[in-house]
């Protein structure tokens, strides 16, 4: 334990990883609780309250419950398929849910077994991979309700040691479309 009021650590129980960590700043104390698997199970913050986490047997986060969600008996839920995150589901705003898509056996662009698409409330990100599994390109599509849809691509090049040798010196503007009368570009 430090006595300077900055960081205090106290162990709970006999297991070395079953511990409570307190961070003290002025009069505010934030407490984090970890289980024996060194997984964060609870955060108690003076402003946001208590946030709890549950895990499956593989150590993947299953649920997150903030103080506000607890009042309503709701949780943010995480879904997995063979240990790969496939969805994050929000109870109050399902339009913000996140979906992850992975490449199947017949996928192109070296997507087999890798993340190929992430969808959320703001749009989607597509991933393209090289022969060694390195990310070569991402394509980000942004969707704003009653506004324009824009798609941007970012590309990387690697040297023989798989170190980024060139980050695209441009953002490629691929597509622009409008669904409103106020858009000038239409």
C-alpha distance (Angstrom), angle and dihedral (degrees) to the residues before:
residue distance angle dihedral
X1 . . .
X2 3.76 . .
X3 3.77 116.8 .
X4 3.82 95.9 -159.2
X5 3.81 92.7 90.0
X6 3.78 94.9 -115.3
X7 3.81 107.1 94.4
X8 3.79 129.5 8.7
X9 3.79 124.0 -179.7
X10 3.78 124.5 -170.8
X11 3.81 127.3 177.7
X12 3.78 120.6 -134.1
X13 3.79 120.5 -155.4
X14 3.78 126.5 -9.6
X15 3.81 98.4 -68.2
X16 3.82 112.9 95.3
X17 3.82 93.7 -138.4
X18 3.81 97.0 45.0
X19 3.77 94.3 89.6
X20 3.75 147.1 140.1
X21 3.79 118.7 -135.9
X22 3.80 119.8 -162.3
X23 3.78 124.7 -165.2
X24 3.78 113.4 -163.5
X25 3.79 121.3 -164.4
X26 3.76 114.3 171.7
X27 3.79 105.1 -50.8
X28 3.80 95.4 -22.5
X29 3.78 119.4 98.5
X30 3.81 122.0 -168.3
X31 3.79 115.9 -168.6
X32 3.81 125.8 -161.9
X33 3.80 121.3 -169.6
X34 3.81 122.0 -158.1
X35 3.80 128.1 -169.2
X36 3.82 126.9 -135.4
X37 3.82 89.5 -86.0
X38 3.82 89.1 60.0
X39 3.81 90.2 -111.2
X40 3.78 120.5 144.5
X41 3.82 107.0 -114.2
X42 3.79 103.0 167.3
X43 3.79 140.1 15.3
X44 3.79 119.3 -169.2
X45 3.80 111.3 -165.7
X46 3.82 123.0 -179.9
X47 3.82 92.4 -130.5
X48 3.81 107.0 31.2
X49 3.81 97.6 34.1
X50 3.80 126.7 -143.0
X51 3.80 121.5 -14.4
X52 3.81 117.8 -173.3
X53 3.81 132.3 -164.9
X54 3.82 132.2 -160.9
X55 3.80 126.9 -162.5
X56 3.79 139.8 -158.9
X57 3.82 123.6 -125.8
X58 3.83 90.4 -87.4
X59 3.81 92.9 56.6
X60 3.81 95.5 -105.8
X61 3.81 116.9 143.6
X62 3.82 108.9 -107.8
X63 3.79 101.5 175.8
X64 3.77 141.1 9.5
X65 3.79 120.5 -164.3
X66 3.79 121.9 -172.3
X67 3.80 123.1 -163.0
X68 3.82 90.5 -101.8
X69 3.81 93.0 50.3
X70 3.81 91.5 47.2
X71 3.83 90.5 59.8
X72 3.82 87.6 60.3
X73 3.82 95.9 38.1
X74 3.82 92.0 -115.9
X75 3.80 134.3 133.1
X76 3.80 139.9 -168.6
X77 3.81 105.0 -115.3
X78 3.80 129.0 -150.3
X79 3.82 122.8 -156.8
X80 3.81 128.2 -159.0
X81 3.78 139.0 -171.5
X82 3.80 113.9 -158.0
X83 3.80 90.1 -21.1
X84 3.81 94.8 -49.6
X85 3.79 118.0 119.4
X86 3.82 108.7 -116.0
X87 3.81 104.0 167.2
X88 3.79 146.2 9.0
X89 3.81 111.7 -158.9
X90 3.80 122.8 -162.2
X91 3.82 116.6 -157.0
X92 3.81 100.6 -147.4
X93 3.79 101.3 33.8
X94 3.82 111.6 33.7
X95 3.81 89.0 171.7
X96 3.82 85.8 73.4
X97 3.81 94.0 54.8
X98 3.80 115.0 128.6
X99 3.82 124.9 -138.3
X100 3.80 126.5 -167.4
X101 3.82 121.4 -158.1
X102 3.80 123.1 -163.9
X103 3.77 129.5 -161.0
X104 3.78 119.2 -98.6
X105 3.77 129.8 -145.4
X106 3.82 94.0 -77.9
X107 3.81 97.4 43.8
X108 3.79 122.3 131.8
X109 3.84 130.1 -141.2
X110 3.83 90.2 46.4
X111 3.81 90.4 -70.2
X112 3.81 93.8 140.9
X113 3.80 105.2 130.5
X114 3.80 92.6 -10.5
X115 3.78 133.5 107.7
X116 3.79 107.2 -89.8
X117 3.81 103.3 166.2
X118 3.80 136.8 19.8
X119 3.81 117.1 -169.7
X120 3.79 126.0 -168.7
X121 3.79 140.4 150.8
X122 3.80 92.7 -74.8
X123 3.81 96.6 51.2
X124 3.79 134.0 -88.9
X125 3.80 144.2 -59.7
X126 3.81 121.6 -146.6
X127 3.81 120.1 -159.4
X128 3.82 127.3 -150.9
X129 3.81 121.9 -167.1
X130 3.79 137.5 -158.5
X131 3.80 128.4 -134.0
X132 3.80 92.7 -83.3
X133 3.81 94.5 47.7
X134 3.79 94.6 -99.8
X135 3.81 117.9 145.0
X136 3.82 107.3 -107.7
X137 3.78 99.6 173.3
X138 3.78 142.9 1.8
X139 3.78 124.0 -160.6
X140 3.81 114.6 -158.1
X141 3.79 119.7 -164.4
X142 3.81 115.2 -167.4
X143 3.79 119.9 -158.9
X144 3.79 120.0 -168.3
X145 3.83 115.4 -179.2
X146 3.82 112.4 -108.6
X147 3.79 89.9 2.0
X148 3.78 138.8 85.0
X149 3.79 126.3 -58.2
X150 3.80 112.7 -134.1
X151 3.80 130.3 -173.9
X152 3.80 123.7 -160.5
X153 3.81 130.5 -175.8
X154 3.79 128.2 -154.9
X155 3.81 121.3 -168.8
X156 3.80 134.2 -165.9
X157 3.81 132.0 -162.3
X158 3.79 123.7 -157.3
X159 3.79 133.5 -154.4
X160 3.82 124.6 -132.8
X161 3.82 90.9 -80.3
X162 3.82 92.2 54.5
X163 3.80 92.6 -109.2
X164 3.79 117.3 139.5
X165 3.78 104.8 -98.8
X166 3.77 97.4 172.7
X167 3.74 132.1 18.6
X168 3.77 108.0 -160.2
X169 3.79 107.9 -87.3
X170 3.77 89.1 -142.5
X171 3.74 142.6 41.4
X172 3.77 106.7 -125.4
X173 3.77 112.3 -133.6
X174 3.79 103.8 -149.0
X175 3.77 110.2 167.8
X176 3.78 140.5 5.5
X177 3.77 125.2 -176.0
X178 3.79 133.4 166.1
X179 3.75 133.6 -148.8
X180 3.79 99.5 -177.4
X181 3.79 137.7 70.2
X182 3.84 94.2 -124.4
X183 3.83 95.6 65.4
X184 3.79 113.2 112.1
X185 3.82 95.1 -163.7
X186 3.81 93.7 61.4
